[in-house]
Amino acid sequence: MSWSIAIDDQTCIGSGMCAGVAPEHFELVDGYSVAKKGRIEPSDDVVDAAESCPVEAILVKDVDSGKVVAPEE
C-alpha cells in the first residue's frame, strides 16, 4: 500500500505546520509547502500534517483505491 501527497499551491499559505509535524515528508520552499516525495508508505505523521493544515491544502490519498486518507471530511 502507498499513499500520494498533493499540495494545492493556490491554497497553501506557508504556515509551516506540515513541516513542523512531519519534517521528513514536507519542507517549505520559497515560503510554501512542498512534499519531499509524491508517493510514500502510510504514515500517521502525514495524516497529522494534513489534518493540522489551517487551510486544508494537503490531500493524502491511497494510490490503489483513490480513497482520501486525509483530511477527513
PyRosetta script that sets phi, psi and omega in degrees:
from pyrosetta import init, pose_from_sequence

init()
pose = pose_from_sequence("MSWSIAIDDQTCIGSGMCAGVAPEHFELVDGYSVAKKGRIEPSDDVVDAAESCPVEAILVKDVDSGKVVAPEE")
pose.set_psi(1, 139.1)
pose.set_omega(1, 173.8)
pose.set_phi(2, -141.6)
pose.set_psi(2, 160.3)
pose.set_omega(2, -179.4)
pose.set_phi(3, -118.1)
pose.set_psi(3, 154.0)
pose.set_omega(3, 172.0)
pose.set_phi(4, -109.6)
pose.set_psi(4, 147.8)
pose.set_omega(4, 177.2)
pose.set_phi(5, -119.3)
pose.set_psi(5, 126.0)
pose.set_omega(5, 175.3)
pose.set_phi(6, -126.3)
pose.set_psi(6, 138.0)
pose.set_omega(6, 178.0)
pose.set_phi(7, -120.0)
pose.set_psi(7, 125.1)
pose.set_omega(7, 178.4)
pose.set_phi(8, -78.6)
pose.set_psi(8, 104.4)
pose.set_omega(8, -175.8)
pose.set_phi(9, -71.2)
pose.set_psi(9, -13.6)
pose.set_omega(9, 175.2)
pose.set_phi(10, -82.1)
pose.set_psi(10, -20.3)
pose.set_omega(10, -178.3)
pose.set_phi(11, -98.3)
pose.set_psi(11, -34.4)
pose.set_omega(11, -175.8)
pose.set_phi(12, -56.1)
pose.set_psi(12, 132.6)
pose.set_omega(12, 178.1)
pose.set_phi(13, -108.5)
pose.set_psi(13, 2.4)
pose.set_omega(13, 176.7)
pose.set_phi(14, 71.6)
pose.set_psi(14, 34.1)
pose.set_omega(14, -178.7)
pose.set_phi(15, -66.9)
pose.set_psi(15, -26.9)
pose.set_omega(15, -179.9)
pose.set_phi(16, 83.4)
pose.set_psi(16, 3.1)
pose.set_omega(16, 180.0)
pose.set_phi(17, -58.3)
pose.set_psi(17, -42.8)
pose.set_omega(17, -177.6)
pose.set_phi(18, -63.1)
pose.set_psi(18, -44.2)
pose.set_omega(18, 180.0)
pose.set_phi(19, -67.3)
pose.set_psi(19, -30.8)
pose.set_omega(19, 176.9)
pose.set_phi(20, -72.0)
pose.set_psi(20, -38.4)
pose.set_omega(20, -177.8)
pose.set_phi(21, -79.6)
pose.set_psi(21, -40.2)
pose.set_omega(21, -175.0)
pose.set_phi(22, -137.0)
pose.set_psi(22, 67.9)
pose.set_omega(22, -175.7)
pose.set_phi(23, -63.0)
pose.set_psi(23, -19.8)
pose.set_omega(23, 178.3)
pose.set_phi(24, -77.1)
pose.set_psi(24, -11.9)
pose.set_omega(24, -177.4)
pose.set_phi(25, -116.4)
pose.set_psi(25, -22.1)
pose.set_omega(25, -176.4)
pose.set_phi(26, -132.5)
pose.set_psi(26, 149.9)
pose.set_omega(26, 172.5)
pose.set_phi(27, -145.8)
pose.set_psi(27, 159.5)
pose.set_omega(27, 176.2)
pose.set_phi(28, -96.4)
pose.set_psi(28, 128.5)
pose.set_omega(28, 176.7)
pose.set_phi(29, -125.6)
pose.set_psi(29, 122.4)
pose.set_omega(29, -177.0)
pose.set_phi(30, 53.1)
pose.set_psi(30, 34.8)
pose.set_omega(30, 175.6)
pose.set_phi(31, 85.2)
pose.set_psi(31, 5.4)
pose.set_omega(31, -179.4)
pose.set_phi(32, -130.6)
pose.set_psi(32, 153.5)
pose.set_omega(32, -177.6)
pose.set_phi(33, -72.5)
pose.set_psi(33, 141.5)
pose.set_omega(33, 175.5)
pose.set_phi(34, -136.1)
pose.set_psi(34, 135.0)
pose.set_omega(34, 174.9)
pose.set_phi(35, -77.5)
pose.set_psi(35, 131.8)
pose.set_omega(35, 179.6)
pose.set_phi(36, -66.7)
pose.set_psi(36, -30.5)
pose.set_omega(36, 175.7)
pose.set_phi(37, -138.4)
pose.set_psi(37, 143.7)
pose.set_omega(37, 178.4)
pose.set_phi(38, -78.8)
pose.set_psi(38, -27.2)
pose.set_omega(38, 178.7)
pose.set_phi(39, -124.5)
pose.set_psi(39, 134.3)
pose.set_omega(39, -176.9)
pose.set_phi(40, -138.5)
pose.set_psi(40, 165.6)
pose.set_omega(40, 167.1)
pose.set_phi(41, -75.6)
pose.set_psi(41, 149.8)
pose.set_omega(41, 178.6)
pose.set_phi(42, -52.6)
pose.set_psi(42, 137.8)
pose.set_omega(42, -176.1)
pose.set_phi(43, -147.7)
pose.set_psi(43, 127.6)
pose.set_omega(43, 176.0)
pose.set_phi(44, -61.7)
pose.set_psi(44, -33.6)
pose.set_omega(44, 179.7)
pose.set_phi(45, -61.5)
pose.set_psi(45, -37.5)
pose.set_omega(45, -180.0)
pose.set_phi(46, -69.3)
pose.set_psi(46, -40.1)
pose.set_omega(46, 175.5)
pose.set_phi(47, -61.4)
pose.set_psi(47, -45.8)
pose.set_omega(47, 178.7)
pose.set_phi(48, -60.2)
pose.set_psi(48, -40.9)
pose.set_omega(48, 179.8)
pose.set_phi(49, -64.4)
pose.set_psi(49, -45.1)
pose.set_omega(49, 179.4)
pose.set_phi(50, -63.8)
pose.set_psi(50, -40.3)
pose.set_omega(50, 179.7)
pose.set_phi(51, -69.6)
pose.set_psi(51, -28.1)
pose.set_omega(51, -176.8)
pose.set_phi(52, -88.1)
pose.set_psi(52, -10.1)
pose.set_omega(52, 179.5)
pose.set_phi(53, -63.3)
pose.set_psi(53, 122.4)
pose.set_omega(53, -175.2)
pose.set_phi(54, -66.9)
pose.set_psi(54, -19.1)
pose.set_omega(54, -179.7)
pose.set_phi(55, -117.6)
pose.set_psi(55, 11.3)
pose.set_omega(55, 179.5)
pose.set_phi(56, 50.6)
pose.set_psi(56, 48.4)
pose.set_omega(56, -179.7)
pose.set_phi(57, -84.1)
pose.set_psi(57, -11.4)
pose.set_omega(57, -176.7)
pose.set_phi(58, -101.5)
pose.set_psi(58, 130.8)
pose.set_omega(58, 177.8)
pose.set_phi(59, -122.3)
pose.set_psi(59, 121.7)
pose.set_omega(59, 179.2)
pose.set_phi(60, -112.9)
pose.set_psi(60, 126.5)
pose.set_omega(60, -178.8)
pose.set_phi(61, -128.8)
pose.set_psi(61, 151.3)
pose.set_omega(61, 170.2)
pose.set_phi(62, -75.1)
pose.set_psi(62, 124.0)
pose.set_omega(62, -176.0)
pose.set_phi(63, -62.4)
pose.set_psi(63, -41.6)
pose.set_omega(63, -176.1)
pose.set_phi(64, -69.9)
pose.set_psi(64, -47.1)
pose.set_omega(64, -174.4)
pose.set_phi(65, -94.6)
pose.set_psi(65, -20.7)
pose.set_omega(65, -175.3)
pose.set_phi(66, 78.9)
pose.set_psi(66, 2.4)
pose.set_omega(66, -178.9)
pose.set_phi(67, -69.5)
pose.set_psi(67, 136.3)
pose.set_omega(67, 177.3)
pose.set_phi(68, -72.1)
pose.set_psi(68, 125.9)
pose.set_omega(68, 178.7)
pose.set_phi(69, -92.1)
pose.set_psi(69, -41.1)
pose.set_omega(69, -179.7)
pose.set_phi(70, -157.1)
pose.set_psi(70, 149.9)
pose.set_omega(70, -1.9)
pose.set_phi(71, -76.2)
pose.set_psi(71, 155.1)
pose.set_omega(71, 177.3)
pose.set_phi(72, -69.5)
pose.set_psi(72, 142.9)
pose.set_omega(72, -179.8)
pose.set_phi(73, -88.4)
pose.dump_pdb("model.pdb")
